[in-house]
Amino acid sequence: MGLKKCNFSVKHNPKRSKNQSVEQQNAKLIRIFIKKFKDSGIVKELRDKRYPITKGMKRRQKKAAGKRRAQKNKRN
């Protein structure tokens, strides 16, 4: 499918979790992994590649992204 390669991992640090149970440690690792997975943009890329994008669609997407940036800069 031509996806970009994302290689990320989550490791357990025994010094930080001295008083935590195994379930709590695993829950924390899962939360960290899910956050990294969302930040990597894999799901967004899959959604974008579901169907071919025409030139007009690309143009409209760029225009909408510009409007979002302008609104964001206007708020700050």
C-alpha positions in Angstrom: 0.0 0.0 0.0 3.0 2.3 0.3 2.7 3.3 3.9 5.5 5.1 5.6 7.5 3.0 8.0 6.9 3.7 11.6 9.1 1.9 14.1 8.3 2.8 17.7 8.4 0.8 20.9 7.4 1.2 24.5 9.7 -0.1 27.3 9.1 -0.7 30.9 11.3 1.3 33.4 11.6 -0.5 36.7 12.9 2.6 38.5 9.8 4.6 37.9 7.3 2.0 38.9 8.5 0.6 42.1 5.2 0.5 43.9 2.9 -0.4 41.0 1.4 -3.7 40.3 1.9 -5.5 37.0 -1.6 -4.6 35.8 -0.9 -0.9 36.5 2.4 -1.1 34.7 0.8 -2.8 31.7 -2.1 -0.3 31.6 0.5 2.6 31.5 2.5 0.9 28.7 -0.7 0.5 26.7 -1.7 4.1 27.2 1.8 5.2 26.1 1.7 2.9 23.0 -1.7 4.2 21.9 -0.5 7.8 22.2 2.5 7.1 20.1 0.4 5.1 17.6 -2.0 8.1 17.2 0.8 10.6 16.9 2.5 8.5 14.2 -0.4 9.2 11.8 -0.7 5.6 10.5 -4.5 5.6 10.8 -4.8 9.0 9.0 -2.6 7.7 6.2 -4.7 4.6 5.8 -7.8 6.7 5.7 -6.3 9.0 3.1 -5.3 6.1 0.8 -8.7 4.4 0.7 -9.6 5.9 -2.6 -7.7 7.9 -5.2 -7.7 11.7 -4.7 -8.3 13.9 -7.7 -6.5 17.2 -8.4 -9.7 19.1 -7.4 -10.0 17.3 -4.1 -6.3 18.0 -3.4 -6.9 21.7 -4.1 -10.0 21.8 -1.9 -8.1 20.1 0.9 -5.2 22.6 0.7 -7.7 25.5 0.7 -9.5 24.1 3.8 -6.1 23.5 5.6 -5.2 27.1 4.9 -8.5 28.3 6.4 -7.9 26.1 9.5 -4.4 27.6 9.9 -5.7 31.1 9.5 -8.4 30.5 12.1 -5.8 29.0 14.5 -3.4 31.9 14.1 -6.3 34.3 14.5 -7.2 32.8 17.9 -3.7 33.0 19.2 
